[in-house]
């Protein structure tokens, strides 16, 4: 019987990497200020799968109103990669680091990123929201966000579902019908 440490050492001696280093997972890349779109462009050129969620923001300039696409999570671009390929992402101009603990990148929950991608592609209108950790916890019963847990917030008689990504301490909110939610016990 071989211990896990001995098995990992023998894999490394043979030039192989543990499965965690070969598995494609979602990670958060922290970018230089206002470089999210440039980083995403460079990742696309390097054929690295990325996700840069955006929302429409109307800005008033002196002579006109302009609708801009702004990052939903300012300062972050999400990348799907195996840890063994992280240097390919870290070398992109504008990427400061991959978010993690103790110098090692931490993977984001797969379901959250996929549900967020699907719902935004399906026309869900989400906006940045102050980070929330506590509140009335609910789970979405139907739709593209089905199964996701978040916090229910009421603002001006409108129910908003707040999704918090704890790893990057950022939240987004979307209007939702309370009939689509159930309390989390």
N, CA and C atoms as an extended XYZ file, in Angstrom:
555
Properties=species:S:1:pos:R:3:atomname:S:1:resname:S:1:resid:I:1 pbc="F F F"
N         0.844       -1.190        0.000 N   UNK     1
C         0.000        0.000        0.000 CA  UNK     1
C         0.880        1.242        0.000 C   UNK     1
N         0.641        2.170       -0.904 N   UNK     2
C         1.447        3.373       -1.045 CA  UNK     2
C         0.677        4.548       -0.462 C   UNK     2
N         1.347        5.375        0.339 N   UNK     3
C         0.677        6.551        0.908 CA  UNK     3
C         0.473        7.598       -0.178 C   UNK     3
N        -0.441        8.541        0.089 N   UNK     4
C        -0.718        9.604       -0.884 CA  UNK     4
C         0.517       10.433       -1.178 C   UNK     4
N         1.293       10.744       -0.133 N   UNK     5
C         2.507       11.555       -0.335 CA  UNK     5
C         3.507       10.815       -1.212 C   UNK     5
N         3.676        9.522       -0.936 N   UNK     6
C         4.616        8.744       -1.731 CA  UNK     6
C         4.145        8.657       -3.177 C   UNK     6
N         2.831        8.504       -3.357 N   UNK     7
C         2.287        8.431       -4.713 CA  UNK     7
C         2.506        9.748       -5.451 C   UNK     7
N         2.262       10.899       -4.768 N   UNK     8
C         2.489       12.201       -5.392 CA  UNK     8
C         3.949       12.380       -5.749 C   UNK     8
N         4.849       11.970       -4.839 N   UNK     9
C         6.273       12.094       -5.126 CA  UNK     9
C         6.672       11.243       -6.313 C   UNK     9
N         6.135       10.019       -6.400 N   UNK    10
C         6.502        9.178       -7.537 CA  UNK    10
C         5.933        9.741       -8.836 C   UNK    10
N         4.715       10.348       -8.794 N   UNK    11
C         4.165       10.979       -9.994 CA  UNK    11
C         5.044       12.129      -10.437 C   UNK    11
N         5.503       12.945       -9.485 N   UNK    12
C         6.344       14.093       -9.830 CA  UNK    12
C         7.705       13.639      -10.362 C   UNK    12
N         8.247       12.550       -9.790 N   UNK    13
C         9.536       12.051      -10.257 CA  UNK    13
C         9.430       11.557      -11.701 C   UNK    13
N         8.263       11.042      -12.068 N   UNK    14
C         8.050       10.558      -13.427 CA  UNK    14
C         7.668       11.673      -14.384 C   UNK    14
N         7.595       12.898      -13.884 N   UNK    15
C         7.251       14.025      -14.734 CA  UNK    15
C         5.751       14.221      -14.891 C   UNK    15
N         4.968       13.498      -14.138 N   UNK    16
C         3.514       13.637      -14.212 CA  UNK    16
C         3.058       14.576      -13.108 C   UNK    16
N         1.879       15.116      -13.281 N   UNK    17
C         1.337       16.027      -12.285 CA  UNK    17
C         0.076       15.428      -11.701 C   UNK    17
N        -0.240       15.777      -10.448 N   UNK    18
C        -1.489       15.294       -9.860 CA  UNK    18
C        -2.682       15.753      -10.703 C   UNK    18
N        -3.777       15.018      -10.593 N   UNK    19
C        -4.980       15.304      -11.386 CA  UNK    19
C        -5.448       16.738      -11.215 C   UNK    19
N        -5.302       17.309      -10.012 N   UNK    20
C        -5.746       18.690       -9.763 CA  UNK    20
C        -5.036       19.681      -10.680 C   UNK    20
N        -3.815       19.385      -11.085 N   UNK    21
C        -3.070       20.294      -11.958 CA  UNK    21
C        -3.466       20.137      -13.421 C   UNK    21
N        -4.091       19.011      -13.766 N   UNK    22
C        -4.486       18.764      -15.147 CA  UNK    22
C        -5.945       19.103      -15.408 C   UNK    22
N        -6.750       19.215      -14.350 N   UNK    23
C        -8.192       19.453      -14.485 CA  UNK    23
C        -8.486       20.921      -14.797 C   UNK    23
N        -9.367       21.137      -15.787 N   UNK    24
C        -9.769       22.495      -16.162 CA  UNK    24
C       -10.763       23.018      -15.131 C   UNK    24
N       -10.450       24.141      -14.503 N   UNK    25
C       -11.327       24.761      -13.513 CA  UNK    25
C       -11.348       26.269      -13.774 C   UNK    25
N       -12.316       26.959      -13.166 N   UNK    26
C       -12.416       28.413      -13.294 CA  UNK    26
C       -11.613       29.080      -12.184 C   UNK    26
N       -10.823       30.101      -12.567 N   UNK    27
C       -10.020       30.880      -11.627 CA  UNK    27
C       -10.272       32.363      -11.893 C   UNK    27
N       -10.021       33.178      -10.891 N   UNK    28
C       -10.170       34.622      -11.044 CA  UNK    28
C        -8.793       35.246      -11.225 C   UNK    28
N        -8.627       35.973      -12.325 N   UNK    29
C        -7.382       36.703      -12.579 CA  UNK    29
C        -7.626       38.156      -12.210 C   UNK    29
N        -6.840       38.660      -11.271 N   UNK    30
C        -6.945       40.059      -10.871 CA  UNK    30
C        -6.122       40.885      -11.846 C   UNK    30
N        -6.722       41.951      -12.368 N   UNK    31
C        -6.061       42.748      -13.406 CA  UNK    31
C        -5.651       44.124      -12.887 C   UNK    31
N        -4.808       44.769      -13.637 N   UNK    32
C        -4.497       46.173      -13.364 CA  UNK    32
C        -5.776       46.983      -13.555 C   UNK    32
N        -5.849       48.147      -12.958 N   UNK    33
C        -7.048       48.981      -13.034 CA  UNK    33
C        -7.444       49.251      -14.482 C   UNK    33
N        -8.719       49.016      -14.783 N   UNK    34
C        -9.310       49.282      -16.096 CA  UNK    34
C        -8.658       48.509      -17.248 C   UNK    34
N        -8.078       47.361      -16.966 N   UNK    35
C        -7.441       46.548      -17.999 CA  UNK    35
C        -8.213       45.262      -18.314 C   UNK    35
N        -9.413       45.120      -17.810 N   UNK    36
C       -10.161       43.875      -17.983 CA  UNK    36
C       -10.356       43.527      -19.454 C   UNK    36
N       -10.767       44.489      -20.259 N   UNK    37
C       -11.042       44.215      -21.678 CA  UNK    37
C        -9.765       43.878      -22.439 C   UNK    37
N        -8.668       44.551      -22.125 N   UNK    38
C        -7.392       44.257      -22.790 CA  UNK    38
C        -6.884       42.868      -22.417 C   UNK    38
N        -7.049       42.521      -21.137 N   UNK    39
C        -6.640       41.188      -20.685 CA  UNK    39
C        -7.476       40.130      -21.404 C   UNK    39
N        -8.787       40.344      -21.484 N   UNK    40
C        -9.669       39.396      -22.167 CA  UNK    40
C        -9.263       39.244      -23.630 C   UNK    40
N        -8.930       40.344      -24.272 N   UNK    41
C        -8.496       40.303      -25.677 CA  UNK    41
C        -7.228       39.456      -25.823 C   UNK    41
N        -6.269       39.659      -24.933 N   UNK    42
C        -5.012       38.899      -24.978 CA  UNK    42
C        -5.240       37.421      -24.690 C   UNK    42
N        -6.146       37.117      -23.767 N   UNK    43
C        -6.463       35.718      -23.476 CA  UNK    43
C        -7.074       35.050      -24.699 C   UNK    43
N        -7.933       35.779      -25.417 N   UNK    44
C        -8.530       35.253      -26.634 CA  UNK    44
C        -7.480       34.963      -27.695 C   UNK    44
N        -6.525       35.858      -27.842 N   UNK    45
C        -5.437       35.658      -28.804 CA  UNK    45
C        -4.635       34.412      -28.449 C   UNK    45
N        -4.443       34.188      -27.146 N   UNK    46
C        -3.670       33.025      -26.677 CA  UNK    46
C        -4.522       31.752      -26.563 C   UNK    46
N        -5.770       31.853      -27.012 N   UNK    47
C        -6.708       30.732      -27.001 CA  UNK    47
C        -6.930       30.148      -25.616 C   UNK    47
N        -7.016       31.031      -24.614 N   UNK    48
C        -7.354       30.645      -23.249 CA  UNK    48
C        -8.819       30.996      -23.043 C   UNK    48
N        -9.618       30.037      -22.559 N   UNK    49
C       -11.035       30.302      -22.328 CA  UNK    49
C       -11.176       31.310      -21.187 C   UNK    49
N       -11.976       32.340      -21.425 N   UNK    50
C       -12.167       33.371      -20.409 CA  UNK    50
C       -13.625       33.780      -20.358 C   UNK    50
N       -13.970       34.485      -19.298 N   UNK    51
C       -15.321       35.004      -19.119 CA  UNK    51
C       -15.193       36.381      -18.476 C   UNK    51
N       -15.652       37.386      -19.215 N   UNK    52
C       -15.654       38.765      -18.714 CA  UNK    52
C       -17.099       39.246      -18.722 C   UNK    52
N       -17.826       38.996      -17.635 N   UNK    53
C       -19.228       39.444      -17.603 CA  UNK    53
C       -19.302       40.962      -17.586 C   UNK    53
N       -20.282       41.503      -18.314 N   UNK    54
C       -20.426       42.955      -18.416 CA  UNK    54
C       -21.895       43.343      -18.267 C   UNK    54
N       -22.108       44.614      -17.982 N   UNK    55
C       -23.465       45.154      -17.900 CA  UNK    55
C       -23.471       46.503      -18.598 C   UNK    55
N       -24.652       46.919      -19.032 N   UNK    56
C       -24.796       48.199      -19.725 CA  UNK    56
C       -24.953       49.310      -18.697 C   UNK    56
N       -24.151       50.351      -18.848 N   UNK    57
C       -24.195       51.503      -17.951 CA  UNK    57
C       -24.354       52.769      -18.794 C   UNK    57
N       -25.384       53.545      -18.499 N   UNK    58
C       -25.622       54.780      -19.245 CA  UNK    58
C       -24.871       55.910      -18.546 C   UNK    58
N       -24.056       56.613      -19.316 N   UNK    59
C       -23.265       57.726      -18.786 CA  UNK    59
C       -23.664       59.012      -19.493 C   UNK    59
N       -23.746       60.089      -18.748 N   UNK    60
C       -24.085       61.393      -19.315 CA  UNK    60
C       -22.790       62.171      -19.539 C   UNK    60
N       -22.519       62.487      -20.787 N   UNK    61
C       -21.411       63.350      -21.121 CA  UNK    61
C       -21.986       64.719      -21.428 C   UNK    61
N       -21.143       65.701      -21.627 N   UNK    62
C       -21.621       67.073      -21.825 CA  UNK    62
C       -22.686       67.193      -22.901 C   UNK    62
N       -22.442       66.582      -24.043 N   UNK    63
C       -23.332       66.773      -25.180 CA  UNK    63
C       -24.202       65.563      -25.530 C   UNK    63
N       -24.068       64.449      -24.797 N   UNK    64
C       -24.821       63.245      -25.162 CA  UNK    64
C       -24.824       62.215      -24.037 C   UNK    64
N       -25.706       61.239      -24.230 N   UNK    65
C       -25.751       60.094      -23.331 CA  UNK    65
C       -25.132       58.906      -24.063 C   UNK    65
N       -24.300       58.162      -23.355 N   UNK    66
C       -23.602       57.038      -23.958 CA  UNK    66
C       -23.848       55.784      -23.111 C   UNK    66
N       -24.110       54.678      -23.786 N   UNK    67
C       -24.231       53.396      -23.096 CA  UNK    67
C       -22.922       52.642      -23.249 C   UNK    67
N       -22.296       52.333      -22.120 N   UNK    68
C       -21.013       51.635      -22.113 CA  UNK    68
C       -21.183       50.239      -21.547 C   UNK    68
N       -20.391       49.309      -22.028 N   UNK    69
C       -20.335       47.970      -21.444 CA  UNK    69
C       -19.234       47.983      -20.385 C   UNK    69
N       -19.641       47.836      -19.127 N   UNK    70
C       -18.705       47.883      -18.002 CA  UNK    70
C       -18.563       46.490      -17.396 C   UNK    70
N       -17.379       46.163      -16.844 N   UNK    71
C       -17.195       44.853      -16.215 CA  UNK    71
C       -18.119       44.703      -14.997 C   UNK    71
N       -18.770       43.565      -14.903 N   UNK    72
C       -19.657       43.278      -13.783 CA  UNK    72
C       -18.853       43.095      -12.492 C   UNK    72
N       -17.644       42.583      -12.632 N   UNK    73
C       -16.726       42.428      -11.498 CA  UNK    73
C       -15.473       43.232      -11.809 C   UNK    73
N       -15.467       44.534      -11.492 N   UNK    74
C       -14.310       45.366      -11.834 CA  UNK    74
C       -13.009       44.795      -11.264 C   UNK    74
N       -12.005       44.715      -12.133 N   UNK    75
C       -10.691       44.242      -11.715 CA  UNK    75
C       -10.480       42.750      -11.897 C   UNK    75
N       -11.488       42.031      -12.407 N   UNK    76
C       -11.367       40.580      -12.530 CA  UNK    76
C       -11.795       40.083      -13.901 C   UNK    76
N       -11.069       39.077      -14.382 N   UNK    77
C       -11.438       38.308      -15.564 CA  UNK    77
C       -11.354       36.852      -15.114 C   UNK    77
N       -12.356       36.063      -15.449 N   UNK    78
C       -12.366       34.656      -15.074 CA  UNK    78
C       -11.762       33.833      -16.194 C   UNK    78
N       -10.888       32.893      -15.835 N   UNK    79
C       -10.214       32.056      -16.824 CA  UNK    79
C       -10.458       30.589      -16.475 C   UNK    79
N       -10.659       29.789      -17.515 N   UNK    80
C       -10.824       28.343      -17.326 CA  UNK    80
C        -9.559       27.692      -17.842 C   UNK    80
N        -8.866       27.041      -16.922 N   UNK    81
C        -7.572       26.463      -17.272 CA  UNK    81
C        -7.204       25.373      -16.284 C   UNK    81
N        -6.202       24.614      -16.639 N   UNK    82
C        -5.580       23.673      -15.719 CA  UNK    82
C        -4.470       24.442      -15.001 C   UNK    82
N        -4.235       24.125      -13.745 N   UNK    83
C        -3.201       24.845      -12.988 CA  UNK    83
C        -1.829       24.757      -13.643 C   UNK    83
N        -1.576       23.664      -14.334 N   UNK    84
C        -0.272       23.518      -14.996 CA  UNK    84
C        -0.058       24.581      -16.065 C   UNK    84
N        -1.150       25.199      -16.567 N   UNK    85
C        -1.056       26.209      -17.622 CA  UNK    85
C        -1.132       27.639      -17.084 C   UNK    85
N        -1.000       27.812      -15.778 N   UNK    86
C        -1.196       29.149      -15.202 CA  UNK    86
C        -0.175       30.173      -15.673 C   UNK    86
N         1.023       29.757      -16.050 N   UNK    87
C         2.015       30.729      -16.514 CA  UNK    87
C         1.550       31.408      -17.794 C   UNK    87
N         0.770       30.685      -18.611 N   UNK    88
C         0.236       31.251      -19.845 CA  UNK    88
C        -0.677       32.441      -19.527 C   UNK    88
N        -1.396       32.375      -18.412 N   UNK    89
C        -2.287       33.463      -17.995 CA  UNK    89
C        -1.493       34.547      -17.257 C   UNK    89
N        -0.598       34.145      -16.398 N   UNK    90
C         0.153       35.114      -15.593 CA  UNK    90
C         1.082       35.987      -16.434 C   UNK    90
N         1.421       35.544      -17.638 N   UNK    91
C         2.295       36.322      -18.515 CA  UNK    91
C         1.535       37.332      -19.368 C   UNK    91
N         0.212       37.321      -19.295 N   UNK    92
C        -0.584       38.268      -20.074 CA  UNK    92
C        -0.392       39.667      -19.493 C   UNK    92
N        -0.038       40.652      -20.327 N   UNK    93
C         0.104       42.017      -19.814 CA  UNK    93
C        -1.211       42.487      -19.192 C   UNK    93
N        -1.120       43.019      -17.982 N   UNK    94
C        -2.307       43.507      -17.281 CA  UNK    94
C        -2.806       42.558      -16.206 C   UNK    94
N        -2.364       41.305      -16.227 N   UNK    95
C        -2.743       40.368      -15.171 CA  UNK    95
C        -1.777       40.555      -14.013 C   UNK    95
N        -2.320       40.901      -12.850 N   UNK    96
C        -1.481       41.090      -11.669 CA  UNK    96
C        -1.182       39.736      -11.011 C   UNK    96
N        -2.241       38.932      -10.788 N   UNK    97
C        -2.071       37.619      -10.183 CA  UNK    97
C        -3.373       36.828      -10.289 C   UNK    97
N        -3.260       35.535      -10.028 N   UNK    98
C        -4.432       34.677       -9.919 CA  UNK    98
C        -4.821       34.637       -8.446 C   UNK    98
N        -6.091       34.848       -8.162 N   UNK    99
C        -6.557       34.943       -6.784 CA  UNK    99
C        -6.474       33.571       -6.117 C   UNK    99
N        -5.940       33.559       -4.903 N   UNK   100
C        -5.830       32.302       -4.171 CA  UNK   100
C        -5.345       32.528       -2.759 C   UNK   100
N        -4.837       31.465       -2.173 N   UNK   101
C        -4.360       31.503       -0.796 CA  UNK   101
C        -2.971       30.906       -0.728 C   UNK   101
N        -2.107       31.512        0.047 N   UNK   102
C        -0.769       30.982        0.249 CA  UNK   102
C         0.027       30.822       -1.023 C   UNK   102
N        -0.185       31.708       -1.991 N   UNK   103
C         0.569       31.659       -3.236 CA  UNK   103
C         0.041       30.660       -4.255 C   UNK   103
N        -1.022       29.957       -3.914 N   UNK   104
C        -1.597       28.985       -4.829 CA  UNK   104
C        -2.982       29.443       -5.269 C   UNK   104
N        -3.253       29.486       -6.577 N   UNK   105
C        -4.577       29.923       -7.048 CA  UNK   105
C        -5.684       29.013       -6.519 C   UNK   105
N        -6.816       29.613       -6.187 N   UNK   106
C        -7.973       28.861       -5.698 CA  UNK   106
C        -9.046       28.849       -6.777 C   UNK   106
N        -9.612       27.677       -7.030 N   UNK   107
C       -10.653       27.528       -8.044 CA  UNK   107
C       -11.976       28.080       -7.529 C   UNK   107
N       -12.745       28.658       -8.439 N   UNK   108
C       -14.087       29.146       -8.120 CA  UNK   108
C       -15.073       27.990       -8.241 C   UNK   108
N       -16.210       28.072       -7.557 N   UNK   109
C       -17.226       27.025       -7.710 CA  UNK   109
C       -17.695       26.935       -9.164 C   UNK   109
N       -17.541       25.774       -9.767 N   UNK   110
C       -17.867       25.557      -11.181 CA  UNK   110
C       -19.307       25.946      -11.491 C   UNK   110
N       -20.233       25.543      -10.645 N   UNK   111
C       -21.649       25.794      -10.896 CA  UNK   111
C       -21.997       27.267      -10.932 C   UNK   111
N       -21.365       28.063      -10.080 N   UNK   112
C       -21.672       29.492      -10.027 CA  UNK   112
C       -21.281       30.191      -11.325 C   UNK   112
N       -20.104       29.925      -11.813 N   UNK   113
C       -19.634       30.588      -13.036 CA  UNK   113
C       -20.473       30.135      -14.229 C   UNK   113
N       -20.748       28.847      -14.333 N   UNK   114
C       -21.541       28.346      -15.457 CA  UNK   114
C       -22.959       28.906      -15.431 C   UNK   114
N       -23.579       28.982      -14.240 N   UNK   115
C       -24.931       29.540      -14.123 CA  UNK   115
C       -24.931       31.024      -14.470 C   UNK   115
N       -23.911       31.740      -14.049 N   UNK   116
C       -23.798       33.164      -14.351 CA  UNK   116
C       -23.639       33.367      -15.857 C   UNK   116
N       -22.821       32.564      -16.488 N   UNK   117
C       -22.636       32.650      -17.949 CA  UNK   117
C       -23.944       32.389      -18.674 C   UNK   117
N       -24.627       31.329      -18.293 N   UNK   118
C       -25.875       30.954      -18.960 CA  UNK   118
C       -26.951       32.017      -18.771 C   UNK   118
N       -27.057       32.550      -17.571 N   UNK   119
C       -28.107       33.533      -17.307 CA  UNK   119
C       -27.836       34.849      -18.025 C   UNK   119
N       -26.587       35.286      -18.081 N   UNK   120
C       -26.259       36.523      -18.799 CA  UNK   120
C       -26.462       36.329      -20.301 C   UNK   120
N       -26.121       35.150      -20.813 N   UNK   121
C       -26.347       34.862      -22.234 CA  UNK   121
C       -27.842       34.823      -22.535 C   UNK   121
N       -28.646       34.442      -21.537 N   UNK   122
C       -30.094       34.373      -21.704 CA  UNK   122
C       -30.800       35.697      -21.491 C   UNK   122
N       -30.040       36.766      -21.270 N   UNK   123
C       -30.630       38.091      -21.156 CA  UNK   123
C       -30.851       38.602      -19.751 C   UNK   123
N       -30.376       37.890      -18.731 N   UNK   124
C       -30.508       38.375      -17.361 CA  UNK   124
C       -29.757       39.689      -17.204 C   UNK   124
N       -30.415       40.674      -16.628 N   UNK   125
C       -29.773       41.975      -16.390 CA  UNK   125
C       -29.253       42.008      -14.960 C   UNK   125
N       -27.956       41.989      -14.811 N   UNK   126
C       -27.312       42.020      -13.498 CA  UNK   126
C       -26.456       43.266      -13.399 C   UNK   126
N       -26.283       43.741      -12.172 N   UNK   127
C       -25.452       44.915      -11.903 CA  UNK   127
C       -24.590       44.644      -10.690 C   UNK   127
N       -23.453       45.337      -10.583 N   UNK   128
C       -22.636       45.181       -9.380 CA  UNK   128
C       -23.442       45.583       -8.146 C   UNK   128
N       -23.140       44.954       -7.042 N   UNK   129
C       -23.828       45.215       -5.781 CA  UNK   129
C       -22.775       45.178       -4.680 C   UNK   129
N       -22.934       45.988       -3.636 N   UNK   130
C       -21.977       45.888       -2.523 CA  UNK   130
C       -21.918       44.451       -1.999 C   UNK   130
N       -20.741       44.018       -1.639 N   UNK   131
C       -20.523       42.642       -1.201 CA  UNK   131
C       -21.377       42.320        0.019 C   UNK   131
N       -22.115       41.216       -0.067 N   UNK   132
C       -22.957       40.745        1.037 CA  UNK   132
C       -22.520       39.353        1.442 C   UNK   132
N       -22.413       39.138        2.719 N   UNK   133
C       -22.071       37.819        3.252 CA  UNK   133
C       -23.242       37.253        4.058 C   UNK   133
N       -24.031       38.136        4.679 N   UNK   134
C       -25.141       37.686        5.513 CA  UNK   134
C       -26.439       38.312        5.026 C   UNK   134
N       -27.533       37.631        5.330 N   UNK   135
C       -28.853       38.106        4.944 CA  UNK   135
C       -29.792       36.928        4.800 C   UNK   135
N       -30.967       37.168        4.251 N   UNK   136
C       -31.981       36.128        4.059 CA  UNK   136
C       -31.562       35.238        2.892 C   UNK   136
N       -31.021       34.043        3.208 N   UNK   137
C       -30.495       33.130        2.188 CA  UNK   137
C       -31.627       32.410        1.478 C   UNK   137
N       -31.535       32.383        0.144 N   UNK   138
C       -32.536       31.732       -0.692 CA  UNK   138
C       -31.845       30.935       -1.793 C   UNK   138
N       -32.609       30.042       -2.418 N   UNK   139
C       -32.127       29.237       -3.534 CA  UNK   139
C       -33.100       29.429       -4.689 C   UNK   139
N       -32.576       29.513       -5.910 N   UNK   140
C       -33.406       29.684       -7.099 CA  UNK   140
C       -33.958       28.313       -7.498 C   UNK   140
N       -35.293       28.240       -7.684 N   UNK   141
C       -35.968       26.978       -8.017 CA  UNK   141
C       -36.005       26.707       -9.517 C   UNK   141
N       -36.117       27.766      -10.342 N   UNK   142
C       -36.282       27.568      -11.788 CA  UNK   142
C       -35.429       28.560      -12.573 C   UNK   142
N       -35.289       28.307      -13.856 N   UNK   143
C       -34.573       29.229      -14.735 CA  UNK   143
C       -33.093       28.940      -14.823 C   UNK   143
N       -32.343       29.819      -15.490 N   UNK   144
C       -30.907       29.575      -15.705 CA  UNK   144
C       -30.083       29.627      -14.424 C   UNK   144
N       -30.614       30.277      -13.389 N   UNK   145
C       -29.893       30.338      -12.116 CA  UNK   145
C       -30.297       29.213      -11.167 C   UNK   145
N       -31.064       28.251      -11.651 N   UNK   146
C       -31.585       27.174      -10.817 CA  UNK   146
C       -30.482       26.522       -9.994 C   UNK   146
N       -30.762       26.388       -8.697 N   UNK   147
C       -29.824       25.753       -7.780 CA  UNK   147
C       -28.866       26.714       -7.107 C   UNK   147
N       -28.698       27.903       -7.650 N   UNK   148
C       -27.787       28.866       -7.041 CA  UNK   148
C       -28.373       29.413       -5.754 C   UNK   148
N       -27.496       29.620       -4.782 N   UNK   149
C       -27.904       30.232       -3.524 CA  UNK   149
C       -27.399       31.658       -3.481 C   UNK   149
N       -28.168       32.505       -2.836 N   UNK   150
C       -27.793       33.900       -2.697 CA  UNK   150
C       -28.588       34.549       -1.585 C   UNK   150
N       -28.645       35.849       -1.621 N   UNK   151
C       -29.326       36.618       -0.588 CA  UNK   151
C       -30.429       37.437       -1.234 C   UNK   151
N       -31.604       37.424       -0.628 N   UNK   152
C       -32.740       38.184       -1.119 CA  UNK   152
C       -32.702       39.576       -0.501 C   UNK   152
N       -32.769       40.595       -1.358 N   UNK   153
C       -32.768       41.991       -0.919 CA  UNK   153
C       -33.958       42.673       -1.571 C   UNK   153
N       -34.640       43.498       -0.827 N   UNK   154
C       -35.746       44.273       -1.402 CA  UNK   154
C       -35.312       45.725       -1.472 C   UNK   154
N       -35.531       46.321       -2.654 N   UNK   155
C       -35.161       47.716       -2.877 CA  UNK   155
C       -36.279       48.368       -3.681 C   UNK   155
N       -36.922       49.357       -3.101 N   UNK   156
C       -38.024       50.061       -3.762 CA  UNK   156
C       -39.092       49.092       -4.263 C   UNK   156
N       -39.548       48.209       -3.388 N   UNK   157
C       -40.586       47.223       -3.690 CA  UNK   157
C       -40.212       46.252       -4.815 C   UNK   157
N       -38.938       46.102       -5.095 N   UNK   158
C       -38.461       45.161       -6.102 CA  UNK   158
C       -37.540       44.160       -5.403 C   UNK   158
N       -37.748       42.889       -5.703 N   UNK   159
C       -36.899       41.843       -5.120 CA  UNK   159
C       -35.662       41.664       -5.991 C   UNK   159
N       -34.534       41.620       -5.332 N   UNK   160
C       -33.269       41.426       -6.034 CA  UNK   160
C       -32.553       40.234       -5.414 C   UNK   160
N       -32.000       39.400       -6.281 N   UNK   161
C       -31.253       38.222       -5.875 CA  UNK   161
C       -29.778       38.580       -5.962 C   UNK   161
N       -29.071       38.496       -4.845 N   UNK   162
C       -27.664       38.885       -4.793 CA  UNK   162
C       -26.792       37.635       -4.709 C   UNK   162
N       -25.902       37.505       -5.687 N   UNK   163
C       -24.943       36.410       -5.728 CA  UNK   163
C       -23.599       36.970       -5.293 C   UNK   163
N       -23.001       36.350       -4.295 N   UNK   164
C       -21.700       36.795       -3.806 CA  UNK   164
C       -20.640       35.755       -4.121 C   UNK   164
N       -19.547       36.192       -4.729 N   UNK   165
C       -18.393       35.326       -4.955 CA  UNK   165
C       -17.423       35.600       -3.816 C   UNK   165
N       -17.412       34.701       -2.844 N   UNK   166
C       -16.630       34.924       -1.631 CA  UNK   166
C       -15.131       35.038       -1.902 C   UNK   166
N       -14.634       34.298       -2.870 N   UNK   167
C       -13.197       34.301       -3.162 CA  UNK   167
C       -12.692       35.699       -3.520 C   UNK   167
N       -13.491       36.459       -4.282 N   UNK   168
C       -13.053       37.797       -4.694 CA  UNK   168
C       -13.789       38.903       -3.936 C   UNK   168
N       -14.676       38.498       -3.028 N   UNK   169
C       -15.429       39.437       -2.191 CA  UNK   169
C       -16.163       40.489       -3.033 C   UNK   169
N       -16.888       39.998       -4.039 N   UNK   170
C       -17.696       40.843       -4.914 CA  UNK   170
C       -19.082       40.221       -5.048 C   UNK   170
N       -20.079       41.070       -5.272 N   UNK   171
C       -21.453       40.606       -5.446 CA  UNK   171
C       -22.083       41.252       -6.661 C   UNK   171
N       -23.076       40.552       -7.223 N   UNK   172
C       -23.907       41.093       -8.291 CA  UNK   172
C       -25.354       40.857       -7.904 C   UNK   172
N       -26.233       41.716       -8.408 N   UNK   173
C       -27.658       41.602       -8.107 CA  UNK   173
C       -28.452       41.608       -9.397 C   UNK   173
N       -29.543       40.849       -9.387 N   UNK   174
C       -30.456       40.802      -10.524 CA  UNK   174
C       -31.876       40.786       -9.986 C   UNK   174
N       -32.775       41.477      -10.706 N   UNK   175
C       -34.177       41.449      -10.314 CA  UNK   175
C       -34.711       40.053      -10.577 C   UNK   175
N       -35.534       39.571       -9.650 N   UNK   176
C       -36.063       38.221       -9.769 CA  UNK   176
C       -37.435       38.158       -9.117 C   UNK   176
N       -38.278       37.313       -9.638 N   UNK   177
C       -39.606       37.102       -9.076 CA  UNK   177
C       -39.463       36.211       -7.846 C   UNK   177
N       -40.033       36.613       -6.704 N   UNK   178
C       -39.897       35.835       -5.471 CA  UNK   178
C       -40.498       34.444       -5.596 C   UNK   178
N       -41.383       34.234       -6.575 N   UNK   179
C       -41.964       32.909       -6.789 CA  UNK   179
C       -40.909       31.905       -7.261 C   UNK   179
N       -39.794       32.403       -7.797 N   UNK   180
C       -38.719       31.532       -8.283 CA  UNK   180
C       -37.754       31.144       -7.176 C   UNK   180
N       -37.994       31.638       -5.947 N   UNK   181
C       -37.055       31.416       -4.849 CA  UNK   181
C       -37.669       30.557       -3.750 C   UNK   181
N       -36.788       29.866       -3.025 N   UNK   182
C       -37.205       29.126       -1.843 CA  UNK   182
C       -36.175       29.376       -0.742 C   UNK   182
N       -36.621       29.420        0.514 N   UNK   183
C       -35.674       29.674        1.605 CA  UNK   183
C       -34.685       28.522        1.761 C   UNK   183
N       -33.471       28.854        2.187 N   UNK   184
C       -32.450       27.851        2.467 CA  UNK   184
C       -32.475       27.601        3.969 C   UNK   184
N       -32.587       26.338        4.314 N   UNK   185
C       -32.640       25.986        5.755 CA  UNK   185
C       -31.332       25.409        6.197 C   UNK   185
